[in-house]
Amino acid sequence: MHNPPPPTRQRQTLYLVYATLLADGSTVEDTVAARDEDEAYQKARALYPRDRYDVTVYLQSADDD
């Protein structure tokens, strides 16, 4: 008898987050793990609220140091 394959989990990817403080323009660099860019942005927004930060999210490249 053959067992069905286990459910596949979607792999998470590391995203770079740049959060610029609206008050003084200083920038925080951070990372979040997410399944896609939309989820990464949502996680970044949870950490860096819209009323205090401008947030940009980038896919972490394997070539980045």
Secondary structure, 3 states (H helix, E strand, C coil): CCCCCCCCCCCCEEEEEEEEECCCCCEEEEEEEECCHHHHHHHHHHHCCCCCEEEEEEECCCCCC
